[in-house]
Structure formats: structure tokens, C-alpha cells
Amino acid sequence: MEDLRKAIDEIIKEDIIKLVISNKINKDVEYNKITFIYKENNNKKYYQIEKYTDKQVFHENIDVNLLEEKVLEYVSSSYKQISAWSNATNFDVKISKKGKVLLSKKKSDNVKLVNKSHNKEKNYILKEGMIIQPLIDLGVFTKEGKVVNSKYDKYKQINRFVEIIDDEIKKNDYKELTILDFGCGKSYLTFVLYYYFVEIKKINVKMIGLDLKADVIKKCNDIAKRYNYENLSFELGDINGFKYNNKVDMVITLHACDTATDYALYNAIKWNTKMIFSVPCCQHEFNHQMKAESLSILTRYGIIQERVAALMTDSVRANLLESVGYKTQLLEFIDIAHSPKNILIRASKFKVSKEKREKSLCEVEDLMKQFNFSPTLYNLLKEDKLI
């Protein structure tokens, strides 16, 4: 213990930017690793402690003067390694099975680390250090829960999608949810969302993924069993005509092609779904129908018509959702540099005024007349006398 205290004393003589305690002595130790990060906020100096379990991260802030005491408290009898960085030095402490303490240090320029530590860091919901098996299998995380550098953009995109859902979820104290994911494909995002609901939000969910490919459904069900995701299942079926007789709290539809998105939204509306999250794709319908004598400038150039038609498609969908009682937003959820399909429709059941509903529907019908549109979602809702 005395040798360990001396090694820690040696380290904290310098201004430590970051310190990591790792390599736990056995599986019964609660935390996989513990990180101390130096912070400054409103002239207050402190260390933020991040304690990582397999599935969660716990945070604690301590005064800078308590660093030595806390490090000694966590390391003694529980961990075999300390790594630390100051402005100019890297430290490494290893503790042998017999308790021998080995301290090594080398000079290094840690300017980038200092800048990163002092900047306000993004507080992601899916934090680095969590052991999230779907992200590991997707190649976004290493087995230790570290973000793979080449996958950092993907990591941010997934977190952004989860954040958009989380913004809606935290408005209510949900204890259980039934969620349908239309056109789930073989993406691991469905599994990531299940992890988020069950492990992070502690919500009892029943989640069903739907896709047209039998091999994809089999593979996804096998993966769900491997992860022990007991309330996640996948079914073979078409968005158009899918029948579900129980209540549905949330509908998710990602990149359902062309009018498949409309059928997913239509089903969600019929079920009186509380929340809808949709990322449309391949909006061809309006592009094929689009005619406008007084605004022919929008149809003269193919690429302009295609893009304008796609934007109009999603505007109409948003308005139609509002016309049936949903508070609706169109959000950019990833940078357009990574994908042109970067608009997400977020809709939640809300007391939309009669005036607002009528205005939203009127705007749709005016656009239909102006450009000769016949929107699938409009026709479905009209046929069922929902608008």
C-alpha cells in the first residue's frame, strides 16, 4: 500500500488532465474501469469521474484536491493498472500479483488531450465504454467499448437518432411500450434501440421488427436470441396490409422506399399510435406526377424537380399527420454530406386545435391542385374518412 501511495503521489505532483484505472483483479469488482477527467466550468476546477459497468456509466464530480484520495480508494485491492496524462508526461502504473508497484513515465506533448479535456464534451446517450453488443458486432465499438476511429461518424449518427427518440420519451414516465419497426432490414439499429429502452431507460418493451425477406427475419431472430433480448422478435410481412390487433405506442420506419412510408404512417394513424419516427426514402411518387404550368421552372430541370418533389412529399406527410392530431416536426438527423436522405419525421399524439388541423389539410389540398399530386397517404386517409 505504501508503494502504491508513493506512485500516486508522484503522479499528482503534476497537473493531471486524465487518469484511467483499469484491469480489475476479478469479475466481482463492480466497475470495468474508472476514468477521471479534469474540467473547468465557471472558474470551478474539478474532476469528473466516470465509472463503467457492462451496461451503464455512473458519474460523480470531485474537488481537484480529492484526486489522490479517490484514486487510492478505487485502486487498492481492486485494480492492477493506472494510466495518467499531464500536460507533458505520460504515467503508467502496474501492480503485480504479489503487490509490487511498477511506475514508468515518459515525456509527451499532450496539447490535443488538454484541449479535448477543457472543451465541453458531447454527452452521448450511448457512451463510449458501455459494452453494447450490437455496436460491437456492427464494428462501431471494440470489444472494450471503445469507438473505432473510422466509425465515429456512424457512432454520432446512431446517437443522434437515439437522442431524437429520447427527447420524446423523457416527456412521460413510460413503464412499458409496444413498438413496431417497419422495414427493419438487417440493420443493427433495432437492436441498439432495444438496448436503449431496456438497459438505459428501464422500460418494459415489446418490440416487433417487420421485413419482406425471410432470410433477414431468421437472422434477426437468431441474433435476438443470442443477445437474450426476450421481448424483441421479427416477423415476415409487408407494411401494406400488416395486421396488428393490440395497442401500438410507437412506430418506427427507416428508409421505407417511396409509398411504403405512407402505408407505415397510415397504419400508425389507424392504431392511434402515440409516437412516430420515420426516415423516408426514394420519394418517387410526386416526381412522376408533378406538373405545374405557372411554376414550370420547378419541372424544367430533372434534378431540381426530383429534389423539390422529395421535399414536398415529406411536407405533405407532416401536414397530414397534423391534420389527424399529431404534433409534427421535420428534423435533420445526420449531416447531408453523409446522406441526402437526412430528414426524419417525428410526430407525437397531441391536442392539435381544429383550426390548425384544418389549415394543415387545406395546405395539402392547395399543393395537390397546383402540381397535380395524388398523395398515397392522403388517399388512404380520405378513403377511411380519417380526414
Contacts in CASP RR format, 6 or more apart in sequence:
PFRMAT RR
TARGET T0000
AUTHOR 0000-0000-0000
METHOD contacts of the structure
MODEL  1
MEDLRKAIDEIIKEDIIKLVISNKINKDVEYNKITFIYKENNNKKYYQIE
KYTDKQVFHENIDVNLLEEKVLEYVSSSYKQISAWSNATNFDVKISKKGK
VLLSKKKSDNVKLVNKSHNKEKNYILKEGMIIQPLIDLGVFTKEGKVVNS
KYDKYKQINRFVEIIDDEIKKNDYKELTILDFGCGKSYLTFVLYYYFVEI
KKINVKMIGLDLKADVIKKCNDIAKRYNYENLSFELGDINGFKYNNKVDM
VITLHACDTATDYALYNAIKWNTKMIFSVPCCQHEFNHQMKAESLSILTR
YGIIQERVAALMTDSVRANLLESVGYKTQLLEFIDIAHSPKNILIRASKF
KVSKEKREKSLCEVEDLMKQFNFSPTLYNLLKEDKLI
1 76 0 8 1.000
3 99 0 8 1.000
3 100 0 8 1.000
3 101 0 8 1.000
4 72 0 8 1.000
4 75 0 8 1.000
4 76 0 8 1.000
4 93 0 8 1.000
4 95 0 8 1.000
4 101 0 8 1.000
5 72 0 8 1.000
6 101 0 8 1.000
7 82 0 8 1.000
7 93 0 8 1.000
7 101 0 8 1.000
7 103 0 8 1.000
8 68 0 8 1.000
8 71 0 8 1.000
8 72 0 8 1.000
8 75 0 8 1.000
8 82 0 8 1.000
8 93 0 8 1.000
9 68 0 8 1.000
10 91 0 8 1.000
10 103 0 8 1.000
10 105 0 8 1.000
11 19 0 8 1.000
11 82 0 8 1.000
11 84 0 8 1.000
11 91 0 8 1.000
11 93 0 8 1.000
11 103 0 8 1.000
12 67 0 8 1.000
12 68 0 8 1.000
12 71 0 8 1.000
14 86 0 8 1.000
14 87 0 8 1.000
14 88 0 8 1.000
14 89 0 8 1.000
15 38 0 8 1.000
15 86 0 8 1.000
15 87 0 8 1.000
16 36 0 8 1.000
16 38 0 8 1.000
16 67 0 8 1.000
16 84 0 8 1.000
16 85 0 8 1.000
16 86 0 8 1.000
17 37 0 8 1.000
17 38 0 8 1.000
17 85 0 8 1.000
17 86 0 8 1.000
17 87 0 8 1.000
17 110 0 8 1.000
17 113 0 8 1.000
17 114 0 8 1.000
17 117 0 8 1.000
18 35 0 8 1.000
18 36 0 8 1.000
18 37 0 8 1.000
18 38 0 8 1.000
18 84 0 8 1.000
18 85 0 8 1.000
18 113 0 8 1.000
18 117 0 8 1.000
19 35 0 8 1.000
19 36 0 8 1.000
19 67 0 8 1.000
19 71 0 8 1.000
19 82 0 8 1.000
19 83 0 8 1.000
19 84 0 8 1.000
19 85 0 8 1.000
20 33 0 8 1.000
20 34 0 8 1.000
20 35 0 8 1.000
20 36 0 8 1.000
20 82 0 8 1.000
20 83 0 8 1.000
20 84 0 8 1.000
21 33 0 8 1.000
21 34 0 8 1.000
21 35 0 8 1.000
21 71 0 8 1.000
21 74 0 8 1.000
21 75 0 8 1.000
21 79 0 8 1.000
21 81 0 8 1.000
21 82 0 8 1.000
22 32 0 8 1.000
22 33 0 8 1.000
22 34 0 8 1.000
22 79 0 8 1.000
22 81 0 8 1.000
22 83 0 8 1.000
23 79 0 8 1.000
23 80 0 8 1.000
23 81 0 8 1.000
24 31 0 8 1.000
24 32 0 8 1.000
24 33 0 8 1.000
24 78 0 8 1.000
24 79 0 8 1.000
24 80 0 8 1.000
25 77 0 8 1.000
25 78 0 8 1.000
25 79 0 8 1.000
25 80 0 8 1.000
29 78 0 8 1.000
29 79 0 8 1.000
30 51 0 8 1.000
30 53 0 8 1.000
31 51 0 8 1.000
31 52 0 8 1.000
31 53 0 8 1.000
31 74 0 8 1.000
32 52 0 8 1.000
32 53 0 8 1.000
32 54 0 8 1.000
32 129 0 8 1.000
32 131 0 8 1.000
33 52 0 8 1.000
33 129 0 8 1.000
34 49 0 8 1.000
34 50 0 8 1.000
34 51 0 8 1.000
34 52 0 8 1.000
34 74 0 8 1.000
34 79 0 8 1.000
35 49 0 8 1.000
35 50 0 8 1.000
35 52 0 8 1.000
36 47 0 8 1.000
36 48 0 8 1.000
36 49 0 8 1.000
36 67 0 8 1.000
36 70 0 8 1.000
36 71 0 8 1.000
37 47 0 8 1.000
37 48 0 8 1.000
37 50 0 8 1.000
37 117 0 8 1.000
38 45 0 8 1.000
38 46 0 8 1.000
38 47 0 8 1.000
38 64 0 8 1.000
38 117 0 8 1.000
38 118 0 8 1.000
39 45 0 8 1.000
39 46 0 8 1.000
39 47 0 8 1.000
39 48 0 8 1.000
39 61 0 8 1.000
39 117 0 8 1.000
39 118 0 8 1.000
40 118 0 8 1.000
45 64 0 8 1.000
46 61 0 8 1.000
46 62 0 8 1.000
46 63 0 8 1.000
46 64 0 8 1.000
47 61 0 8 1.000
47 62 0 8 1.000
47 63 0 8 1.000
47 64 0 8 1.000
47 66 0 8 1.000
47 67 0 8 1.000
47 70 0 8 1.000
48 59 0 8 1.000
48 60 0 8 1.000
48 61 0 8 1.000
49 59 0 8 1.000
49 60 0 8 1.000
49 61 0 8 1.000
49 62 0 8 1.000
49 70 0 8 1.000
50 57 0 8 1.000
50 58 0 8 1.000
50 59 0 8 1.000
50 127 0 8 1.000
51 57 0 8 1.000
51 58 0 8 1.000
51 59 0 8 1.000
51 60 0 8 1.000
52 129 0 8 1.000
52 130 0 8 1.000
54 130 0 8 1.000
54 131 0 8 1.000
55 130 0 8 1.000
55 131 0 8 1.000
55 132 0 8 1.000
55 199 0 8 1.000
56 130 0 8 1.000
56 199 0 8 1.000
56 200 0 8 1.000
57 127 0 8 1.000
57 129 0 8 1.000
57 130 0 8 1.000
62 70 0 8 1.000
71 82 0 8 1.000
75 82 0 8 1.000
75 95 0 8 1.000
79 95 0 8 1.000
80 94 0 8 1.000
80 95 0 8 1.000
80 96 0 8 1.000
81 92 0 8 1.000
81 93 0 8 1.000
81 94 0 8 1.000
81 95 0 8 1.000
82 91 0 8 1.000
82 92 0 8 1.000
82 93 0 8 1.000
83 90 0 8 1.000
83 91 0 8 1.000
83 92 0 8 1.000
83 93 0 8 1.000
84 90 0 8 1.000
84 91 0 8 1.000
84 92 0 8 1.000
84 93 0 8 1.000
85 91 0 8 1.000
85 108 0 8 1.000
85 110 0 8 1.000
85 113 0 8 1.000
86 110 0 8 1.000
87 110 0 8 1.000
87 111 0 8 1.000
87 114 0 8 1.000
88 107 0 8 1.000
88 108 0 8 1.000
88 109 0 8 1.000
88 110 0 8 1.000
89 105 0 8 1.000
89 106 0 8 1.000
89 107 0 8 1.000
89 108 0 8 1.000
90 105 0 8 1.000
90 106 0 8 1.000
90 107 0 8 1.000
90 108 0 8 1.000
90 110 0 8 1.000
91 103 0 8 1.000
91 104 0 8 1.000
91 105 0 8 1.000
92 103 0 8 1.000
92 104 0 8 1.000
92 105 0 8 1.000
93 101 0 8 1.000
93 102 0 8 1.000
93 103 0 8 1.000
93 104 0 8 1.000
94 101 0 8 1.000
94 102 0 8 1.000
95 101 0 8 1.000
95 102 0 8 1.000
96 102 0 8 1.000
124 155 0 8 1.000
124 159 0 8 1.000
125 159 0 8 1.000
125 162 0 8 1.000
125 163 0 8 1.000
125 166 0 8 1.000
125 196 0 8 1.000
125 200 0 8 1.000
126 132 0 8 1.000
126 135 0 8 1.000
126 155 0 8 1.000
126 158 0 8 1.000
126 159 0 8 1.000
126 162 0 8 1.000
126 192 0 8 1.000
126 196 0 8 1.000
128 141 0 8 1.000
128 145 0 8 1.000
128 146 0 8 1.000
128 147 0 8 1.000
129 141 0 8 1.000
129 144 0 8 1.000
129 145 0 8 1.000
129 146 0 8 1.000
130 145 0 8 1.000
131 141 0 8 1.000
131 144 0 8 1.000
131 145 0 8 1.000
132 141 0 8 1.000
132 145 0 8 1.000
132 192 0 8 1.000
132 195 0 8 1.000
133 191 0 8 1.000
133 195 0 8 1.000
133 227 0 8 1.000
134 188 0 8 1.000
134 191 0 8 1.000
134 192 0 8 1.000
134 195 0 8 1.000
134 227 0 8 1.000
135 141 0 8 1.000
135 145 0 8 1.000
135 155 0 8 1.000
135 158 0 8 1.000
135 188 0 8 1.000
135 192 0 8 1.000
136 142 0 8 1.000
136 143 0 8 1.000
136 145 0 8 1.000
137 188 0 8 1.000
137 223 0 8 1.000
138 151 0 8 1.000
138 154 0 8 1.000
138 188 0 8 1.000
139 148 0 8 1.000
139 151 0 8 1.000
140 147 0 8 1.000
140 148 0 8 1.000
140 151 0 8 1.000
140 154 0 8 1.000
140 155 0 8 1.000
140 158 0 8 1.000
141 147 0 8 1.000
141 148 0 8 1.000
141 155 0 8 1.000
142 148 0 8 1.000
147 155 0 8 1.000
153 338 0 8 1.000
157 333 0 8 1.000
157 334 0 8 1.000
157 338 0 8 1.000
158 189 0 8 1.000
158 192 0 8 1.000
160 333 0 8 1.000
160 334 0 8 1.000
161 189 0 8 1.000
161 333 0 8 1.000
161 344 0 8 1.000
162 192 0 8 1.000
162 193 0 8 1.000
162 196 0 8 1.000
164 277 0 8 1.000
164 331 0 8 1.000
164 333 0 8 1.000
164 344 0 8 1.000
164 346 0 8 1.000
165 193 0 8 1.000
165 196 0 8 1.000
165 275 0 8 1.000
165 277 0 8 1.000
166 196 0 8 1.000
166 201 0 8 1.000
168 275 0 8 1.000
168 346 0 8 1.000
168 348 0 8 1.000
169 201 0 8 1.000
169 203 0 8 1.000
171 348 0 8 1.000
174 201 0 8 1.000
174 203 0 8 1.000
174 249 0 8 1.000
175 203 0 8 1.000
175 204 0 8 1.000
176 203 0 8 1.000
176 204 0 8 1.000
176 205 0 8 1.000
176 206 0 8 1.000
177 197 0 8 1.000
177 203 0 8 1.000
177 204 0 8 1.000
177 205 0 8 1.000
177 206 0 8 1.000
177 249 0 8 1.000
177 250 0 8 1.000
178 205 0 8 1.000
178 206 0 8 1.000
178 207 0 8 1.000
178 208 0 8 1.000
178 246 0 8 1.000
178 247 0 8 1.000
178 248 0 8 1.000
178 249 0 8 1.000
178 250 0 8 1.000
179 193 0 8 1.000
179 197 0 8 1.000
179 205 0 8 1.000
179 206 0 8 1.000
179 207 0 8 1.000
179 208 0 8 1.000
179 248 0 8 1.000
179 249 0 8 1.000
179 250 0 8 1.000
179 251 0 8 1.000
179 252 0 8 1.000
180 207 0 8 1.000
180 208 0 8 1.000
180 209 0 8 1.000
180 210 0 8 1.000
180 244 0 8 1.000
180 248 0 8 1.000
180 250 0 8 1.000
180 251 0 8 1.000
180 252 0 8 1.000
181 190 0 8 1.000
181 193 0 8 1.000
181 207 0 8 1.000
181 208 0 8 1.000
181 209 0 8 1.000
181 210 0 8 1.000
181 252 0 8 1.000
181 253 0 8 1.000
181 254 0 8 1.000
182 209 0 8 1.000
182 210 0 8 1.000
182 239 0 8 1.000
182 242 0 8 1.000
182 251 0 8 1.000
182 252 0 8 1.000
182 253 0 8 1.000
182 256 0 8 1.000
182 260 0 8 1.000
182 264 0 8 1.000
182 267 0 8 1.000
183 209 0 8 1.000
183 210 0 8 1.000
183 211 0 8 1.000
183 212 0 8 1.000
183 239 0 8 1.000
183 253 0 8 1.000
183 254 0 8 1.000
183 255 0 8 1.000
183 256 0 8 1.000
183 260 0 8 1.000
184 190 0 8 1.000
184 209 0 8 1.000
184 210 0 8 1.000
184 211 0 8 1.000
184 216 0 8 1.000
184 220 0 8 1.000
184 234 0 8 1.000
184 254 0 8 1.000
185 211 0 8 1.000
185 213 0 8 1.000
185 216 0 8 1.000
185 220 0 8 1.000
186 216 0 8 1.000
186 219 0 8 1.000
186 220 0 8 1.000
187 254 0 8 1.000
189 254 0 8 1.000
190 207 0 8 1.000
190 209 0 8 1.000
190 220 0 8 1.000
190 232 0 8 1.000
191 223 0 8 1.000
191 224 0 8 1.000
191 227 0 8 1.000
191 229 0 8 1.000
191 232 0 8 1.000
193 207 0 8 1.000
193 252 0 8 1.000
194 205 0 8 1.000
194 207 0 8 1.000
194 229 0 8 1.000
194 231 0 8 1.000
194 232 0 8 1.000
197 203 0 8 1.000
197 205 0 8 1.000
197 207 0 8 1.000
198 204 0 8 1.000
198 205 0 8 1.000
198 229 0 8 1.000
198 231 0 8 1.000
204 231 0 8 1.000
205 231 0 8 1.000
206 231 0 8 1.000
207 231 0 8 1.000
207 232 0 8 1.000
207 233 0 8 1.000
208 232 0 8 1.000
208 233 0 8 1.000
208 234 0 8 1.000
208 235 0 8 1.000
208 244 0 8 1.000
209 220 0 8 1.000
209 232 0 8 1.000
209 233 0 8 1.000
209 234 0 8 1.000
209 235 0 8 1.000
210 234 0 8 1.000
210 235 0 8 1.000
210 236 0 8 1.000
210 237 0 8 1.000
210 239 0 8 1.000
210 242 0 8 1.000
211 217 0 8 1.000
211 220 0 8 1.000
211 234 0 8 1.000
211 236 0 8 1.000
211 237 0 8 1.000
212 236 0 8 1.000
212 237 0 8 1.000
212 238 0 8 1.000
213 236 0 8 1.000
214 236 0 8 1.000
216 234 0 8 1.000
217 234 0 8 1.000
217 235 0 8 1.000
217 236 0 8 1.000
220 234 0 8 1.000
221 233 0 8 1.000
221 234 0 8 1.000
224 232 0 8 1.000
224 233 0 8 1.000
224 234 0 8 1.000
239 253 0 8 1.000
239 256 0 8 1.000
239 260 0 8 1.000
239 263 0 8 1.000
239 264 0 8 1.000
239 267 0 8 1.000
240 260 0 8 1.000
240 263 0 8 1.000
241 263 0 8 1.000
241 267 0 8 1.000
242 267 0 8 1.000
244 267 0 8 1.000
244 271 0 8 1.000
247 271 0 8 1.000
248 268 0 8 1.000
248 271 0 8 1.000
248 273 0 8 1.000
249 273 0 8 1.000
249 274 0 8 1.000
249 275 0 8 1.000
250 273 0 8 1.000
250 274 0 8 1.000
250 275 0 8 1.000
250 276 0 8 1.000
250 277 0 8 1.000
251 264 0 8 1.000
251 265 0 8 1.000
251 267 0 8 1.000
251 268 0 8 1.000
251 271 0 8 1.000
251 273 0 8 1.000
251 275 0 8 1.000
251 276 0 8 1.000
251 277 0 8 1.000
251 278 0 8 1.000
252 276 0 8 1.000
252 277 0 8 1.000
252 278 0 8 1.000
253 260 0 8 1.000
253 261 0 8 1.000
253 264 0 8 1.000
253 265 0 8 1.000
253 277 0 8 1.000
253 278 0 8 1.000
253 279 0 8 1.000
254 278 0 8 1.000
254 279 0 8 1.000
255 279 0 8 1.000
255 280 0 8 1.000
255 281 0 8 1.000
255 341 0 8 1.000
256 263 0 8 1.000
256 264 0 8 1.000
256 278 0 8 1.000
256 280 0 8 1.000
256 281 0 8 1.000
257 281 0 8 1.000
257 282 0 8 1.000
258 281 0 8 1.000
258 282 0 8 1.000
258 283 0 8 1.000
258 284 0 8 1.000
258 285 0 8 1.000
259 285 0 8 1.000
259 376 0 8 1.000
261 278 0 8 1.000
261 280 0 8 1.000
261 281 0 8 1.000
261 317 0 8 1.000
262 317 0 8 1.000
262 375 0 8 1.000
262 376 0 8 1.000
262 377 0 8 1.000
262 380 0 8 1.000
263 376 0 8 1.000
263 380 0 8 1.000
264 278 0 8 1.000
265 276 0 8 1.000
265 278 0 8 1.000
265 317 0 8 1.000
265 320 0 8 1.000
265 321 0 8 1.000
265 345 0 8 1.000
265 377 0 8 1.000
266 377 0 8 1.000
266 380 0 8 1.000
266 381 0 8 1.000
268 276 0 8 1.000
269 321 0 8 1.000
269 324 0 8 1.000
269 326 0 8 1.000
269 381 0 8 1.000
269 386 0 8 1.000
270 384 0 8 1.000
270 386 0 8 1.000
272 349 0 8 1.000
273 349 0 8 1.000
274 348 0 8 1.000
274 349 0 8 1.000
275 346 0 8 1.000
275 347 0 8 1.000
275 348 0 8 1.000
275 349 0 8 1.000
276 321 0 8 1.000
276 326 0 8 1.000
276 345 0 8 1.000
276 346 0 8 1.000
276 347 0 8 1.000
276 348 0 8 1.000
277 344 0 8 1.000
277 345 0 8 1.000
277 346 0 8 1.000
278 317 0 8 1.000
278 344 0 8 1.000
278 345 0 8 1.000
278 347 0 8 1.000
279 333 0 8 1.000
279 341 0 8 1.000
279 343 0 8 1.000
279 344 0 8 1.000
279 345 0 8 1.000
280 313 0 8 1.000
280 314 0 8 1.000
280 317 0 8 1.000
280 341 0 8 1.000
280 343 0 8 1.000
280 345 0 8 1.000
281 341 0 8 1.000
283 309 0 8 1.000
283 310 0 8 1.000
283 313 0 8 1.000
283 314 0 8 1.000
285 313 0 8 1.000
285 375 0 8 1.000
285 376 0 8 1.000
286 309 0 8 1.000
286 310 0 8 1.000
286 312 0 8 1.000
286 313 0 8 1.000
286 316 0 8 1.000
286 371 0 8 1.000
286 373 0 8 1.000
286 375 0 8 1.000
287 305 0 8 1.000
287 306 0 8 1.000
287 309 0 8 1.000
287 310 0 8 1.000
289 371 0 8 1.000
289 372 0 8 1.000
289 373 0 8 1.000
289 374 0 8 1.000
290 298 0 8 1.000
290 299 0 8 1.000
290 305 0 8 1.000
290 308 0 8 1.000
290 309 0 8 1.000
290 371 0 8 1.000
290 372 0 8 1.000
290 373 0 8 1.000
291 299 0 8 1.000
291 371 0 8 1.000
291 372 0 8 1.000
292 298 0 8 1.000
292 299 0 8 1.000
292 370 0 8 1.000
292 371 0 8 1.000
292 372 0 8 1.000
294 370 0 8 1.000
295 370 0 8 1.000
295 371 0 8 1.000
298 304 0 8 1.000
298 305 0 8 1.000
298 308 0 8 1.000
299 305 0 8 1.000
312 367 0 8 1.000
312 371 0 8 1.000
312 373 0 8 1.000
313 375 0 8 1.000
314 330 0 8 1.000
314 343 0 8 1.000
314 345 0 8 1.000
315 330 0 8 1.000
315 367 0 8 1.000
316 364 0 8 1.000
316 367 0 8 1.000
316 373 0 8 1.000
316 375 0 8 1.000
316 377 0 8 1.000
316 378 0 8 1.000
317 345 0 8 1.000
317 375 0 8 1.000
317 377 0 8 1.000
318 328 0 8 1.000
318 329 0 8 1.000
318 330 0 8 1.000
318 345 0 8 1.000
318 347 0 8 1.000
319 328 0 8 1.000
319 360 0 8 1.000
319 361 0 8 1.000
319 363 0 8 1.000
319 364 0 8 1.000
320 360 0 8 1.000
320 361 0 8 1.000
320 364 0 8 1.000
320 375 0 8 1.000
320 377 0 8 1.000
320 378 0 8 1.000
320 381 0 8 1.000
320 387 0 8 1.000
321 328 0 8 1.000
321 345 0 8 1.000
321 347 0 8 1.000
322 328 0 8 1.000
322 352 0 8 1.000
322 356 0 8 1.000
322 357 0 8 1.000
322 360 0 8 1.000
323 357 0 8 1.000
323 358 0 8 1.000
323 360 0 8 1.000
323 361 0 8 1.000
323 364 0 8 1.000
323 387 0 8 1.000
324 357 0 8 1.000
324 381 0 8 1.000
324 386 0 8 1.000
324 387 0 8 1.000
325 349 0 8 1.000
325 350 0 8 1.000
325 351 0 8 1.000
325 352 0 8 1.000
325 357 0 8 1.000
326 347 0 8 1.000
326 348 0 8 1.000
326 349 0 8 1.000
326 350 0 8 1.000
326 352 0 8 1.000
327 347 0 8 1.000
327 348 0 8 1.000
327 349 0 8 1.000
327 350 0 8 1.000
327 352 0 8 1.000
328 345 0 8 1.000
328 346 0 8 1.000
328 347 0 8 1.000
329 345 0 8 1.000
329 346 0 8 1.000
329 347 0 8 1.000
330 343 0 8 1.000
330 344 0 8 1.000
330 345 0 8 1.000
331 343 0 8 1.000
331 344 0 8 1.000
331 345 0 8 1.000
331 346 0 8 1.000
332 342 0 8 1.000
332 343 0 8 1.000
332 344 0 8 1.000
333 342 0 8 1.000
333 343 0 8 1.000
333 344 0 8 1.000
334 342 0 8 1.000
335 342 0 8 1.000
336 342 0 8 1.000
361 387 0 8 1.000
364 375 0 8 1.000
364 378 0 8 1.000
367 373 0 8 1.000
368 374 0 8 1.000
368 375 0 8 1.000
368 378 0 8 1.000
378 387 0 8 1.000
381 387 0 8 1.000
END
